[in-house]
Amino acid sequence: MSFDAFADTGTALFWLRNLADADGRGHETLWTALRVGGPARLLAADVGDLVLAGTEDDLRVRGRRLEWATAAGDHTDVRSIATSGGAVGTRAVTGRYRLGPGSWLIGVPGAAGAPVRLYRGRGRIVDVPRVALVAGVIHAGFCISNWKRFSLAYRA
């Protein structure tokens, strides 16, 4: 059992938890609990093959929905569910990505020296050159507008 990602709306906490089934195979589940207390509640019994980066963006709140990314062959599924529960929605994006800040998706690192690919809805793609390798971590910095600067770090 492990806890893989967390999100907070101010009134409720959400977390991804890996549980073992009766055969000992692990699967990811999505849970919630009110911050004022009370029992935890299962929102989704199987959230898919997660794409995690160990960042605050692995599970994110967008409006009244939670989002996470799953690997699905040659594409990425961005999955979401209402913070109150319900059916899980899926949006397929060509390529392999993880969730990034805001509504951005960040490409899973590819070949050495290849740029980091960023994706934003409606097909907006930005390729960012990798600019440094320090202590086994690839760093890339870029601006997507005059008011927003991102800095990325990947394990090499």
C-alpha positions as CSV (number, residue, x, y, z in Angstrom):
1,M,0.0,0.0,0.0
2,S,1.3,3.5,-0.8
3,F,0.0,7.0,-1.1
4,D,1.0,8.4,-4.5
5,A,-0.5,11.9,-4.9
6,F,-2.6,14.4,-2.9
7,A,-4.8,17.4,-3.8
8,D,-6.8,19.9,-1.6
9,T,-9.8,22.1,-2.3
10,G,-9.7,23.8,1.1
11,T,-12.7,21.9,2.3
12,A,-11.8,18.4,1.2
13,L,-8.6,16.3,0.7
14,F,-8.1,13.8,-2.1
15,W,-5.5,11.2,-2.5
16,L,-4.4,8.4,-4.8
17,R,-3.7,5.2,-3.0
18,N,-2.2,1.9,-4.3
19,L,-4.0,-1.1,-2.8
20,A,-3.4,-4.8,-3.4
21,D,-6.2,-7.0,-4.5
22,A,-6.9,-10.6,-3.3
23,D,-4.2,-11.9,-5.7
24,G,-1.6,-9.4,-4.4
25,R,-1.7,-7.2,-7.6
26,G,-1.6,-3.5,-7.0
27,H,-4.1,-1.0,-8.4
28,E,-4.6,2.7,-7.9
29,T,-7.7,4.0,-6.1
30,L,-8.9,7.6,-5.5
31,W,-10.2,8.7,-2.1
32,T,-11.6,11.8,-0.4
33,A,-12.4,13.1,3.1
34,L,-13.6,16.4,4.4
35,R,-11.0,18.5,6.2
36,V,-13.3,18.9,9.2
37,G,-13.3,15.2,9.8
38,G,-15.3,12.1,9.1
39,P,-14.7,8.9,7.2
40,A,-12.8,8.6,4.0
41,R,-14.8,7.8,0.9
42,L,-13.8,5.9,-2.2
43,L,-14.3,8.0,-5.4
44,A,-12.8,5.6,-8.0
45,A,-11.9,2.0,-7.5
46,D,-9.4,1.8,-10.4
47,V,-7.9,5.0,-11.9
48,G,-5.7,3.3,-14.4
49,D,-1.9,3.1,-15.1
50,L,-0.8,6.4,-13.6
51,V,1.8,8.7,-15.0
52,L,3.4,10.2,-11.9
53,A,6.3,12.6,-11.5
54,G,6.3,13.1,-7.8
55,T,5.0,16.7,-8.1
56,E,2.0,18.6,-6.9
57,D,0.5,18.3,-10.4
58,D,0.2,14.5,-10.3
59,L,-3.4,14.9,-9.0
60,R,-4.8,18.4,-9.5
61,V,-8.1,20.2,-8.9
62,R,-9.5,22.1,-11.9
63,G,-12.7,23.8,-11.0
64,R,-15.0,21.2,-9.5
65,R,-13.1,18.2,-11.0
66,L,-10.0,16.2,-10.2
67,E,-7.5,15.3,-13.0
68,W,-4.8,12.7,-13.4
69,A,-2.9,11.2,-16.3
70,T,-2.7,7.6,-17.3
71,A,-0.5,5.8,-19.8
72,A,-2.5,4.2,-22.7
73,G,-0.1,2.9,-25.3
74,D,1.1,5.6,-27.6
75,H,-1.2,8.2,-26.1
76,T,-2.0,9.7,-22.7
77,D,-5.5,9.7,-21.1
78,V,-6.2,12.7,-19.0
79,R,-8.9,11.4,-16.6
80,S,-11.2,13.4,-14.4
81,I,-14.0,13.0,-11.9
82,A,-16.2,15.5,-10.1
83,T,-14.9,16.3,-6.6
84,S,-18.2,15.0,-5.3
85,G,-17.8,11.7,-7.2
86,G,-19.5,10.1,-10.2
87,A,-18.4,8.8,-13.5
88,V,-14.7,9.1,-14.6
89,G,-14.3,11.1,-17.9
90,T,-11.4,10.5,-20.3
91,R,-9.7,12.8,-22.8
92,A,-7.1,11.1,-25.1
93,V,-4.0,13.1,-26.1
94,T,-1.6,11.8,-28.7
95,G,1.9,11.3,-27.1
96,R,3.2,10.5,-23.7
97,Y,2.6,13.2,-21.1
98,R,2.3,13.9,-17.4
99,L,0.2,16.7,-15.8
100,G,2.0,20.0,-15.5
101,P,1.1,23.4,-14.0
102,G,-2.2,25.0,-14.9
103,S,-3.7,23.2,-17.9
104,W,-0.3,22.2,-19.4
105,L,0.8,18.6,-20.1
106,I,4.6,17.9,-20.0
107,G,6.1,15.3,-22.2
108,V,7.6,12.3,-20.7
109,P,11.4,12.5,-21.3
110,G,12.5,10.8,-24.5
111,A,15.9,10.4,-26.1
112,A,19.0,12.2,-24.7
113,G,19.1,15.7,-25.9
114,A,15.6,15.7,-27.2
115,P,13.5,18.8,-26.3
116,V,10.8,18.6,-23.6
117,R,7.4,18.8,-25.3
118,L,4.6,20.8,-23.7
119,Y,1.0,20.4,-24.7
120,R,-2.0,22.6,-24.0
121,G,-5.5,22.0,-25.2
122,R,-6.5,22.6,-28.8
123,G,-3.2,21.3,-30.0
124,R,-0.9,24.0,-28.7
125,I,2.6,22.4,-28.6
126,V,5.8,24.0,-27.4
127,D,9.2,22.2,-27.7
128,V,11.6,23.4,-25.0
129,P,15.4,22.6,-25.3
130,R,17.0,20.9,-22.4
131,V,19.5,23.4,-21.1
132,A,21.5,21.7,-18.3
133,L,22.3,18.4,-16.7
134,V,23.2,18.8,-13.1
135,A,23.7,15.9,-10.7
136,G,21.7,13.6,-13.0
137,V,18.7,16.0,-13.3
138,I,17.8,17.6,-16.7
139,H,16.7,21.2,-16.3
140,A,14.7,23.2,-18.8
141,G,13.4,26.7,-18.3
142,F,11.0,28.6,-20.6
143,C,8.3,31.3,-20.7
144,I,4.9,30.6,-22.2
145,S,3.9,34.3,-22.0
146,N,5.3,37.5,-20.6
147,W,3.8,36.7,-17.1
148,K,4.3,32.9,-16.7
149,R,7.7,31.2,-16.4
150,F,8.1,27.5,-15.8
151,S,11.1,25.6,-14.7
152,L,11.2,21.8,-15.2
153,A,13.5,19.2,-13.7
154,Y,13.6,15.5,-14.8
155,R,15.7,12.6,-13.5
156,A,18.1,11.7,-16.3
